[in-house]
Amino acid sequence: MPTCVPIKDMKDTAAFARTVEQAATPVTVTRNGYDAFVVMRSDDYEALQEELARMRLMERVARAEHEFATGRYADGASFVKDIRERYGL
């Protein structure tokens, strides 16, 4: 179940930190009954960042595999030759 706390509960920083540490999910902080921001443990944030990076990598791998399967690629030698010609290297 999501944890929501009013922003005034952040005044007791030790209690708020315990709430965040013990929550199974990120804690939503509300102001006047509306979501103001979300707080999560650092380990959870790092895991989220790693998962997002993994998803972006897998999307790029899938795109590369599709390009290779459809013949939309260049081998290394022709790519380097084209770049050298294009930029006078």
C-alpha positions, 0 to 999 in steps of 0.5 A: 500500500502506498505511503503518503505523508503531509509535508508538515510531518517532515518537521520531525526529520528522524521520524520521517527518515524512519518512515521512508526507510521502512516503507516498501514503496516510495513515500508521497509527500502531500501539500494541501492534499495534493502530491508535492513530491516523492521520496525513496531510499537511495538503494531503491533509486539506484536500482531504478536508475540501473533498470532504466539504463538496462531498458534503454540498452535493450531497446538499442540492441533490439533496434540494431538487430532490426537494422542488421536483419533489414540490411540497414547497416555498414561494415566497419571498414566502409563506415570509417572510409565514409567518415574520413571522406566526409570530414577530410580525415 
